[in-house]
């Protein structure tokens, strides 16, 4: 499987916000995350970094 887990970065800490993310789409002033199960979440954030081998998406919250 190719889905990833999405984390929000708070300083050097990371917090899981969604598992099994299939799509990340830019929307307005944030990102829409969609899981393989159809769950959707909107977060006011930008992409901090991606770890494709580890299947992780790291997001930085917008202020």
VOBANU-312846 format. One record per atom (N, C-alpha, C): y negated, x negated, z negated; atom name. Coordinates in nm, 3 decimals, padded with zeros to 5 digits. Layout:
<pts>
pt py = Y	px = X	pz = Z	a = CA
...
</pts>
This chain:
<pts>
pt py = 00.118	px = -00.083	pz = 00.000	a = N
pt py = 00.000	px = 00.000	pz = 00.000	a = CA
pt py = -00.124	px = -00.088	pz = 00.000	a = C
pt py = -00.231	px = -00.036	pz = 00.055	a = N
pt py = -00.354	px = -00.114	pz = 00.069	a = CA
pt py = -00.470	px = -00.060	pz = -00.014	a = C
pt py = -00.447	px = 00.037	pz = -00.098	a = N
pt py = -00.558	px = 00.089	pz = -00.177	a = CA
pt py = -00.596	px = -00.012	pz = -00.286	a = C
pt py = -00.716	px = 00.008	pz = -00.342	a = N
pt py = -00.769	px = -00.086	pz = -00.440	a = CA
pt py = -00.817	px = -00.011	pz = -00.564	a = C
pt py = -00.842	px = -00.086	pz = -00.669	a = N
pt py = -00.904	px = -00.031	pz = -00.789	a = CA
pt py = -01.051	px = -00.068	pz = -00.786	a = C
pt py = -01.137	px = 00.025	pz = -00.827	a = N
pt py = -01.282	px = 00.002	pz = -00.829	a = CA
pt py = -01.328	px = -00.016	pz = -00.973	a = C
pt py = -01.410	px = -00.118	pz = -00.992	a = N
pt py = -01.463	px = -00.152	pz = -01.124	a = CA
pt py = -01.615	px = -00.157	pz = -01.116	a = C
pt py = -01.682	px = -00.120	pz = -01.223	a = N
pt py = -01.827	px = -00.136	pz = -01.234	a = CA
pt py = -01.850	px = -00.258	pz = -01.323	a = C
pt py = -01.938	px = -00.347	pz = -01.279	a = N
pt py = -01.969	px = -00.467	pz = -01.355	a = CA
pt py = -02.086	px = -00.439	pz = -01.450	a = C
pt py = -02.070	px = -00.476	pz = -01.574	a = N
pt py = -02.175	px = -00.466	pz = -01.675	a = CA
pt py = -02.183	px = -00.603	pz = -01.741	a = C
pt py = -02.273	px = -00.686	pz = -01.690	a = N
pt py = -02.278	px = -00.826	pz = -01.732	a = CA
pt py = -02.153	px = -00.895	pz = -01.681	a = C
pt py = -02.080	px = -00.959	pz = -01.768	a = N
pt py = -01.954	px = -01.024	pz = -01.728	a = CA
pt py = -01.833	px = -00.934	pz = -01.753	a = C
pt py = -01.858	px = -00.814	pz = -01.806	a = N
pt py = -01.751	px = -00.717	pz = -01.834	a = CA
pt py = -01.728	px = -00.628	pz = -01.713	a = C
pt py = -01.604	px = -00.589	pz = -01.691	a = N
pt py = -01.574	px = -00.493	pz = -01.585	a = CA
pt py = -01.506	px = -00.372	pz = -01.645	a = C
pt py = -01.538	px = -00.255	pz = -01.590	a = N
pt py = -01.484	px = -00.130	pz = -01.640	a = CA
pt py = -01.426	px = -00.051	pz = -01.522	a = C
pt py = -01.300	px = -00.013	pz = -01.533	a = N
pt py = -01.234	px = 00.062	pz = -01.426	a = CA
pt py = -01.297	px = 00.199	pz = -01.410	a = C
pt py = -01.335	px = 00.233	pz = -01.284	a = N
pt py = -01.392	px = 00.366	pz = -01.261	a = CA
pt py = -01.304	px = 00.452	pz = -01.171	a = C
pt py = -01.217	px = 00.389	pz = -01.089	a = N
pt py = -01.126	px = 00.470	pz = -01.008	a = CA
pt py = -01.009	px = 00.383	pz = -00.961	a = C
pt py = -00.891	px = 00.440	pz = -00.965	a = N
pt py = -00.771	px = 00.373	pz = -00.914	a = CA
pt py = -00.739	px = 00.427	pz = -00.775	a = C
pt py = -00.661	px = 00.352	pz = -00.701	a = N
pt py = -00.608	px = 00.393	pz = -00.570	a = CA
pt py = -00.719	px = 00.435	pz = -00.472	a = C
pt py = -00.827	px = 00.355	pz = -00.468	a = N
pt py = -00.938	px = 00.384	pz = -00.378	a = CA
pt py = -00.895	px = 00.354	pz = -00.234	a = C
pt py = -00.917	px = 00.452	pz = -00.148	a = N
pt py = -00.883	px = 00.439	pz = -00.006	a = CA
pt py = -01.007	px = 00.412	pz = 00.078	a = C
pt py = -01.120	px = 00.475	pz = 00.041	a = N
pt py = -01.243	px = 00.460	pz = 00.120	a = CA
pt py = -01.363	px = 00.441	pz = 00.028	a = C
pt py = -01.456	px = 00.357	pz = 00.076	a = N
pt py = -01.586	px = 00.339	pz = 00.012	a = CA
pt py = -01.688	px = 00.365	pz = 00.121	a = C
pt py = -01.772	px = 00.466	pz = 00.101	a = N
pt py = -01.868	px = 00.507	pz = 00.203	a = CA
pt py = -02.010	px = 00.504	pz = 00.146	a = C
pt py = -02.106	px = 00.443	pz = 00.220	a = N
pt py = -02.244	px = 00.449	pz = 00.174	a = CA
pt py = -02.295	px = 00.592	pz = 00.183	a = C
pt py = -02.367	px = 00.635	pz = 00.082	a = N
pt py = -02.419	px = 00.772	pz = 00.081	a = CA
pt py = -02.548	px = 00.774	pz = -00.001	a = C
pt py = -02.658	px = 00.817	pz = 00.062	a = N
pt py = -02.789	px = 00.821	pz = -00.004	a = CA
pt py = -02.819	px = 00.686	pz = -00.068	a = C
pt py = -02.836	px = 00.684	pz = -00.200	a = N
pt py = -02.869	px = 00.559	pz = -00.268	a = CA
pt py = -02.751	px = 00.506	pz = -00.350	a = C
pt py = -02.630	px = 00.532	pz = -00.302	a = N
pt py = -02.512	px = 00.486	pz = -00.373	a = CA
pt py = -02.390	px = 00.480	pz = -00.284	a = C
pt py = -02.275	px = 00.495	pz = -00.346	a = N
pt py = -02.147	px = 00.486	pz = -00.276	a = CA
pt py = -02.058	px = 00.604	pz = -00.313	a = C
pt py = -01.986	px = 00.654	pz = -00.215	a = N
pt py = -01.884	px = 00.757	pz = -00.242	a = CA
pt py = -01.749	px = 00.688	pz = -00.236	a = C
pt py = -01.672	px = 00.704	pz = -00.342	a = N
pt py = -01.537	px = 00.650	pz = -00.350	a = CA
pt py = -01.439	px = 00.764	pz = -00.330	a = C
pt py = -01.338	px = 00.742	pz = -00.247	a = N
pt py = -01.236	px = 00.844	pz = -00.221	a = CA
pt py = -01.099	px = 00.781	pz = -00.244	a = C
pt py = -01.018	px = 00.843	pz = -00.330	a = N
pt py = -00.885	px = 00.789	pz = -00.359	a = CA
pt py = -00.783	px = 00.844	pz = -00.260	a = C
pt py = -00.665	px = 00.787	pz = -00.263	a = N
pt py = -00.556	px = 00.833	pz = -00.176	a = CA
pt py = -00.510	px = 00.974	pz = -00.214	a = C
pt py = -00.551	px = 01.020	pz = -00.332	a = N
pt py = -00.515	px = 01.154	pz = -00.380	a = CA
pt py = -00.623	px = 01.257	pz = -00.349	a = C
pt py = -00.731	px = 01.213	pz = -00.282	a = N
pt py = -00.839	px = 01.305	pz = -00.247	a = CA
pt py = -00.949	px = 01.315	pz = -00.352	a = C
pt py = -00.933	px = 01.250	pz = -00.465	a = N
pt py = -01.038	px = 01.249	pz = -00.568	a = CA
pt py = -01.161	px = 01.178	pz = -00.511	a = C
pt py = -01.279	px = 01.233	pz = -00.537	a = N
pt py = -01.404	px = 01.174	pz = -00.489	a = CA
pt py = -01.497	px = 01.151	pz = -00.606	a = C
pt py = -01.572	px = 01.041	pz = -00.597	a = N
pt py = -01.667	px = 01.007	pz = -00.701	a = CA
pt py = -01.788	px = 00.944	pz = -00.635	a = C
pt py = -01.908	px = 00.985	pz = -00.678	a = N
pt py = -02.030	px = 00.923	pz = -00.629	a = CA
pt py = -02.087	px = 00.838	pz = -00.742	a = C
pt py = -02.128	px = 00.717	pz = -00.707	a = N
pt py = -02.186	px = 00.629	pz = -00.808	a = CA
pt py = -02.307	px = 00.558	pz = -00.748	a = C
pt py = -02.414	px = 00.551	pz = -00.826	a = N
pt py = -02.534	px = 00.480	pz = -00.783	a = CA
pt py = -02.508	px = 00.332	pz = -00.807	a = C
pt py = -02.453	px = 00.267	pz = -00.705	a = N
pt py = -02.414	px = 00.127	pz = -00.716	a = CA
pt py = -02.413	px = 00.063	pz = -00.578	a = C
pt py = -02.405	px = -00.069	pz = -00.580	a = N
pt py = -02.386	px = -00.145	pz = -00.457	a = CA
pt py = -02.263	px = -00.233	pz = -00.477	a = C
pt py = -02.212	px = -00.286	pz = -00.368	a = N
pt py = -02.093	px = -00.371	pz = -00.377	a = CA
pt py = -02.134	px = -00.506	pz = -00.433	a = C
pt py = -02.070	px = -00.545	pz = -00.540	a = N
pt py = -02.093	px = -00.677	pz = -00.602	a = CA
pt py = -02.004	px = -00.779	pz = -00.532	a = C
pt py = -01.874	px = -00.748	pz = -00.521	a = N
pt py = -01.779	px = -00.837	pz = -00.453	a = CA
pt py = -01.648	px = -00.761	pz = -00.428	a = C
pt py = -01.567	px = -00.818	pz = -00.340	a = N
pt py = -01.436	px = -00.763	pz = -00.308	a = CA
pt py = -01.332	px = -00.872	pz = -00.328	a = C
pt py = -01.220	px = -00.836	pz = -00.382	a = N
pt py = -01.106	px = -00.926	pz = -00.392	a = CA
pt py = -00.992	px = -00.858	pz = -00.318	a = C
pt py = -00.983	px = -00.884	pz = -00.190	a = N
pt py = -00.888	px = -00.812	pz = -00.105	a = CA
pt py = -00.743	px = -00.845	pz = -00.137	a = C
pt py = -00.715	px = -00.970	pz = -00.170	a = N
pt py = -00.577	px = -01.008	pz = -00.203	a = CA
pt py = -00.531	px = -00.937	pz = -00.331	a = C
pt py = -00.624	px = -00.924	pz = -00.427	a = N
pt py = -00.592	px = -00.859	pz = -00.554	a = CA
pt py = -00.616	px = -00.708	pz = -00.552	a = C
pt py = -00.667	px = -00.655	pz = -00.441	a = N
pt py = -00.694	px = -00.512	pz = -00.425	a = CA
pt py = -00.795	px = -00.460	pz = -00.528	a = C
pt py = -00.907	px = -00.534	pz = -00.543	a = N
pt py = -01.012	px = -00.496	pz = -00.637	a = CA
pt py = -01.146	px = -00.485	pz = -00.567	a = C
pt py = -01.223	px = -00.385	pz = -00.607	a = N
pt py = -01.360	px = -00.364	pz = -00.561	a = CA
pt py = -01.448	px = -00.371	pz = -00.684	a = C
pt py = -01.548	px = -00.460	pz = -00.680	a = N
pt py = -01.640	px = -00.474	pz = -00.792	a = CA
pt py = -01.776	px = -00.423	pz = -00.750	a = C
pt py = -01.830	px = -00.331	pz = -00.829	a = N
pt py = -01.958	px = -00.266	pz = -00.798	a = CA
pt py = -02.061	px = -00.304	pz = -00.903	a = C
pt py = -02.187	px = -00.310	pz = -00.858	a = N
pt py = -02.300	px = -00.338	pz = -00.949	a = CA
pt py = -02.385	px = -00.211	pz = -00.955	a = C
pt py = -02.402	px = -00.157	pz = -01.075	a = N
pt py = -02.479	px = -00.035	pz = -01.093	a = CA
pt py = -02.625	px = -00.059	pz = -01.057	a = C
pt py = -02.686	px = 00.038	pz = -00.984	a = N
pt py = -02.828	px = 00.029	pz = -00.949	a = CA
pt py = -02.910	px = 00.085	pz = -01.064	a = C
pt py = -03.024	px = 00.025	pz = -01.088	a = N
pt py = -03.111	px = 00.072	pz = -01.196	a = CA
pt py = -03.222	px = 00.157	pz = -01.142	a = C
</pts>
